[in-house]
Every structure is written in structure tokens, then in C-alpha cells.
Amino acid sequence: MPDVSIIVPLYNKALYIGAAINSVLAQTITDWELWVVDNNSTDNGLEIVQKYCDPRIHLISCPKRTGGPGAPRNVGLRHATGTWVLFLDADDTIESTHLENLLSPVEDHPHAAIIAGHWQEYANSNPQQRTLKAPAGYDSTAFGFPDGAIAFASWAVHSAIVRRDILHTPFIWVEALDRYMSEDTAFWFRLTSTFSVAYTASAGALYRQEIEDNRNQPDVLALWFQSMKAITTANIDFLSQQQRSLTAKHCESLMRLYSDIYLKARLQNDATTAHEAMEIAKEWLKECSKRKGCKSLSLRVREVLGLHRFLSIMYWQQNLVTTVNQIAISQVG
């Protein structure tokens, strides 16, 4: 049994799949297996994978096309034999010590089902300029984890490993969400709300951004809004199925999510999305209040002013900052 099974969904990523596989081959630990799961690619990505002769590398196919990575990841899980599982996207890479560093806390945290590390984000056009990101809950003062994971992704998908023996229904990828952006939010919420997490300070996951055909595009606000509604509904349904109650932090997190969407919609002059997001945010503030969760100053101000007035003030502040920055840029030009 290998230490780690690495699962890579592949759909039209011929430009990047070689780099992803090479980064796995460069790992300082060698006891791993790699499952590349093709999802009906139409480019030459399959041919690139087939050129690798390493017996640890396996190429298989996903029998159904769901429009996202969840179904091929689940196919990979059915073949995986490792103690731990790492999910790696075909356009991302990992540094050579990534698996070794993720496995390092296991001995000190024998009950942890998830080991999460940091990651580095970079634009595809400028790979040398990277931004370090921390996983949710790494800092004990981090907002609302794990309850906050109901609305916000906990970490980059390849910055964490998961014990394979817990990855069974309902703790697998939600294939019904495959067509939505940020579908991994639902996967990680199910896990982090149920199992324990340990952390490492290492940051060996490299997250490539601003590529062509990128599925996650929060700036396409209407699609992002629809995605987050579907994902948060699935998360709420999961709690109900598990006979768990929503907490005040769940409600606060949902309020903050839809408040953020409201502000972005105002800045983009999207009145329809702004109105709907505001109504949802107000409902979640009410639910937070019902659960006696509005104790912080910022939440109490929202209650006193009303969420619409509070966010309108925030909108005008953001709009003023944007205007000032635009003026400054035009003067420099």
C-alpha cells in the first residue's frame, strides 16, 4: 500500500499536464501512486500522459461527463490504494518536498484525518511572483473555522491530504455540483465539519491562476452567485441529513458571503444580483441573531443600522477608494 494516492482529473490541459506529472515524479518520497483520470479530453493530453513509463502512473477514463472535476476524482478514489489521498489539478504543480512535508505531522497527530498546508498563488504570466496563502484554521484566531467553511473554501485543493479510509459516501465529491465554480467548498465543508485537521507550515502547493478556460471566475458575478447558492444549499442540506443544526457562525458566514456578493454587484452595477444577494444576506443576519450570535461590535452595528444601510455605507467607501485610485492612476499616466 503506497503512502499517498495522487488523483488528477484531466480535461483539455495538454499545456500543463506534463508539468503536473513531473512535479509528482520529483517528490522526495517515492512511495506514491498517480491516477490521471481523463474526462473526455479533446486535445493531446492523453498522448502526453501515455509517454510516461513509470509503473506508479496510471491513466484511466471517467465514464460520464459532468462538466467538472468531481466525477473523475471519485473515479480515481475507487482505484486508489494509498493510506492518504492528494487531489491535484492538471494545471497545478507541487514542490519536491510537498508530500514529505504534508506527511510529517502524522506521527504527532495520529487522530487527524486531514493534514493541511499553505500554498502559493501566481499568475500564469508571472510564475515568479507568488502570494503565500494560509489554510483556514491554521491561525487559532481565524474567523469561524470550521463553521465558516460552509460558505468559504478552506484551502487550495492540493494543499491538503486526506486519509483514504474516510472518503466514502457522503464524504466524497458532490458530482451534482460539478458544473459550478468552487465546487470543492462543499467537499471540504463535509470533511472539516466532521473530522479533525492537523497543519503544517510548509507551502509546497503551487496554484496557477489566470489561465485560459479557468472554471473559477469570481469576477463573472452572476455565475459566481448561482454557484454559491447551489453550494451553500448543498452544505445546509448535508447538515440536515446528518441531523445537525446550523450554528450562529454558520449563519454569520453565510451573511458575510452574500454581503460580499452584494457589494461586488453594486460596484459592477448589477442591480438584479445586488437585490437578491441583499435579501439573502438579511435573512442570514436574522438567523444569526436568533441564535444569539450577534455579539461582536460589527454584527451589533449591522443589527442597529440594518444590513442594507450598513452595506450601503461600505459600498460608498469602496466606491470612493476606487475613484481615488483611478484618478491617481490617470494623473501618473
Rosetta blueprint (number, residue, H / E / L):
1 M L
2 P L
3 D L
4 V E
5 S E
6 I E
7 I E
8 V E
9 P E
10 L E
11 Y L
12 N L
13 K L
14 A L
15 L L
16 Y L
17 I H
18 G H
19 A H
20 A H
21 I H
22 N H
23 S H
24 V H
25 L H
26 A L
27 Q L
28 T L
29 I L
30 T L
31 D L
32 W E
33 E E
34 L E
35 W E
36 V E
37 V E
38 D E
39 N L
40 N L
41 S L
42 T L
43 D L
44 N L
45 G H
46 L H
47 E H
48 I H
49 V H
50 Q H
51 K L
52 Y L
53 C L
54 D L
55 P L
56 R L
57 I E
58 H E
59 L E
60 I E
61 S E
62 C L
63 P L
64 K L
65 R L
66 T L
67 G L
68 G L
69 P L
70 G H
71 A H
72 P H
73 R H
74 N H
75 V H
76 G H
77 L H
78 R H
79 H H
80 A L
81 T L
82 G L
83 T L
84 W E
85 V E
86 L E
87 F E
88 L L
89 D L
90 A L
91 D L
92 D L
93 T E
94 I E
95 E L
96 S L
97 T L
98 H H
99 L H
100 E H
101 N H
102 L H
103 L H
104 S L
105 P L
106 V L
107 E L
108 D L
109 H L
110 P L
111 H L
112 A L
113 A L
114 I E
115 I E
116 A E
117 G L
118 H L
119 W E
120 Q E
121 E E
122 Y E
123 A E
124 N L
125 S L
126 N E
127 P E
128 Q E
129 Q E
130 R E
131 T E
132 L E
133 K E
134 A L
135 P L
136 A L
137 G L
138 Y L
139 D L
140 S L
141 T L
142 A L
143 F L
144 G L
145 F L
146 P L
147 D H
148 G H
149 A H
150 I H
151 A L
152 F L
153 A L
154 S L
155 W L
156 A L
157 V H
158 H H
159 S H
160 A E
161 I E
162 V E
163 R E
164 R H
165 D H
166 I H
167 L L
168 H L
169 T L
170 P L
171 F L
172 I L
173 W L
174 V L
175 E H
176 A H
177 L H
178 D L
179 R L
180 Y L
181 M L
182 S L
183 E L
184 D H
185 T H
186 A H
187 F H
188 W H
189 F H
190 R H
191 L H
192 T H
193 S L
194 T L
195 F L
196 S L
197 V E
198 A E
199 Y E
200 T L
201 A L
202 S L
203 A L
204 G L
205 A E
206 L E
207 Y E
208 R E
209 Q E
210 E L
211 I L
212 E L
213 D L
214 N L
215 R L
216 N L
217 Q L
218 P L
219 D L
220 V L
221 L H
222 A H
223 L H
224 W H
225 F H
226 Q H
227 S H
228 M H
229 K H
230 A H
231 I H
232 T H
233 T H
234 A H
235 N H
236 I H
237 D H
238 F H
239 L H
240 S H
241 Q H
242 Q L
243 Q L
244 R L
245 S L
246 L L
247 T L
248 A H
249 K H
250 H H
251 C H
252 E H
253 S H
254 L H
255 M H
256 R H
257 L H
258 Y H
259 S H
260 D H
261 I H
262 Y H
263 L H
264 K H
265 A H
266 R H
267 L H
268 Q L
269 N L
270 D L
271 A H
272 T H
273 T H
274 A H
275 H H
276 E H
277 A H
278 M H
279 E H
280 I H
281 A H
282 K H
283 E H
284 W H
285 L H
286 K H
287 E H
288 C H
289 S H
290 K H
291 R L
292 K L
293 G L
294 C L
295 K L
296 S L
297 L H
298 S H
299 L H
300 R H
301 V H
302 R H
303 E H
304 V H
305 L H
306 G L
307 L H
308 H H
309 R H
310 F H
311 L H
312 S H
313 I H
314 M H
315 Y H
316 W H
317 Q H
318 Q H
319 N H
320 L H
321 V H
322 T H
323 T H
324 V H
325 N H
326 Q H
327 I H
328 A H
329 I H
330 S H
331 Q H
332 V H
333 G L
